Amino acid sequence: MHLLAAISAALLLAGSDVSGMPVDQTRHKAARQDVGPGKFTSHLQWGPCDPSIVVDPTLSCTFYNVPLDYQDDTVGTGRLALIKANATGDRLGTMFFNPGGPGVSGLEALGSASSLLLNYTGGQYDIVSWDPRGVGSLTIPGDVFCFDNTTDYETFWNGTIELTGIEMTGNFTDQGDIDRLLAQAPVMQSKYDELGQRCLNHSEGQTLPYVGTAATARDLVALADAIEGPGSPVNYWGISYGTLLGSWFINMFPERVGHVILDGVVDPVAFSQTEAALGWEQELMDIDKVYTAFYTGCALAGPQGCAIASAGQSPSEVNGDIQALLQQAHDVFVKNASVPVTSGLIRSGMRPTMYFPSGWANYVNSTYPSLFAQVQQESAGLTANSLASRIARSSLAKRSEVPMVSYGAQAILCGDSIDSQNMTMEDLFQNIITTSRNVSAMFSAAWPTVPYYCSTWPVRAVERYQGPFNKTFANPILVIGNTLDPATPFVGAKHVADLLGDQAALVRLNTFGHTTEAAPSQCIANIVRNYVANGTLPADDNTVCEADPDFEVFQGVNVASILAALPSGNGTSV
C-alpha cells in the first residue's frame, strides 16, 4: 500500500493569545531561553499499541511528556503518543517520520506503511513517528473540537456552503454563480468569526497557542535526545506539510541536522510572508495539469480500464463527459438546493483523489459511477432512497457525517500562519473567483479548505519560526519534488534547494501526484538508501528519476505512457 494512500485513509495560514492580549513577537524567534525537557519527560517504555488505532502487532508504542511551552514551564505539560517500527538489519539509529497534513496521524500512517519506510531506509533505522500536538485522541493537546456533537455542527452550518460546497461552472464567469457565492459572504463571515470563538470556548481552547509547528520542532529534538542521546544528530523524513516542520527544524537547530529528507516541499519563505488563504493559490498551480493526466490516463485505458471512458474517446472527450456531469449537478442544485450530491461536493471529493494515482482506477470504476447515477436521479426528480444514492453520499463523506469534526489542522496551520491581514470573506470569495480563472478552473472553488479559516482564526502559536531559511547545517539534506504535484509544486522544492546551495541536493521524480509516494521509483529508493546509509547524495541538482514502468495507474497504462500523451506545454519539462 502506498504511503500516501494510507495517509488519505487516515484523513477521511492579529497575533493574540487565548485571553485576546497581543503576543510578544520576540517569542517568535528561534533563539530563546528554553525549558529543558528533562523535568517533563518520562522514561520511554515501549509496549503494545492501542489496537483500535494500530493493528500491526510488530509495532510498539509509548508516551512522552513535553512542556506545553518550552519557554514557560508554568503553562503545563503535554503528552505525545509515539509509534516505532524496529530496524530489520544492522541498526544505524532512528529515522523520525512526519506524514504531513497538517493533522495527519503519525500513528495511523506508520501503522499502515511501516514496511515501505523500512524498505526505503534499508532496514537500518528504527522508524519513529508520533501524533503531533493537535492530532489524535492520545496526544495531549490532541484533536481540536469546536462543537459538542454532529447535530450541533449540522445546525450551525445548515444552509451554507460549508455543507454543500461552492457551485460554479467553467472557470467561474457565470454571473449567477458569482452572485450566489457573494451573497453568502455576510453569513459566512459571521459563521467563521463565531467558529473561532466556539473553538476558544471549547474544552481544548486554552491549549490552542501551543499546537504550532515550532513547538513540534522542539518536540522532535527532545525525542531525539531521549531516544538517541543528548546532542545526537536528528534524522528526519517529512512529506508535504511535514517539510515545513523539516524546514523549521533544520534552521532552528542547524547543528542537529543528520540525514533529513524533505519530500513534496512547502515553500517556507512564501509561507512566512503570505496570508494562508492567499498562499493556497500557489499550491494549486499544477493541480489542473494533474487532472489532465487523470483524464488522459482514463482515455488511454478505455472502457475496460476506466468506466468514464467510451471506446475510442480522446482525452478531451473524457474531460467533456466529466464537465457535463458537473454542469448537470450544478443545474439541479440551482433548482433544488436540498439535493445530496452537488457539483461542489464532487469537486471537493475529487481534489484529494488527484494526490494518489494509485487510487484513480478505484475512483473512476467505483466512486464516479455511483455519483453519476445519483446525479441522474436528482436530475429526473427522483427520491434519494436508492442504493446508488446511499453509495454516492457515503463516498463523498460529507464532514457533517463524520462523528466528530476536528479542527486540529486549522489550529496547526493557522497557528503557524502570519498574522491576519484583515481579509474579509468577500475578499476571499473574490480571490477564489480570480484563482478559478487564472490558476485552477477545476479545483480553486473546492470548499471548505483549511487555509480559508486562518483570517478569522483567533489564535497564533506562541512561537512561529519566520526565518532565515539558509542556516549552515551539520550535514547536507535531500530535497525531492515531483514534476506535477497537485499540492506542493516543484518550484517549492527548487526554491528550498536553491536557498541552501551545496547544503542540499535536489531530485525530481518525473510523475504526477503528491510527493514521491505518488508512484514507486527504484531510482528514488536507491538515492534514499544511499543517503541514509552513508550520507551520499547526487552530485548536482539535475537528477531526474522515473516512475517504475510496471506501476500501472490504470489497467495497461503506466506513468510514462500518460506523460507522453499529455498536451505540449503541460508542465512536464521543468
Protein Blocks (a to p, Z undefined) as FASTA:
>chain_A
ZZklmmmmmmopacddfkopacdfklmpmbdcdddfklmpccdddddddfklmmclkbcc
ddddddfblkbmknopcdddddddddfbdcfbdcdddebjehiafklmmmmmmmmmmmmn
oopaccdddddehiajkbccddddfbfbfklmmmmmgoiaklnopadehjhpafklmmmm
mmmmmmmmmmmmmmmmmmmmmmklmmmmmmcfklmmmmmmmmmmmmnoghiacddddehj
lmmmmmmmmmmmmmlpccdddehiadfklmmmccfklmmmmmmmmmmmmmmmmmmmmmmn
ommlomkbcghiafklmmmmmmmmmmmmmmmmmmmmkbfbdfklmmmmmmmmmmmmmlmm
mmmmmmmmmmmmmmmmmmnopafkbfklmmmmmmnopaklpmbacfklmmmmmmmpccde
hiafklmmmmmmmmmmmmmmmlmmgccdfklmmmmpcbdcfbdcebdfkbccfbdcdddd
dfbacklcfklmmmmmmmnmmmbccdddddededjklpgcfklmmmmmmmmmnopacfbl
kbccdddfklcfbghiafklmmmmpcehilpaZZ
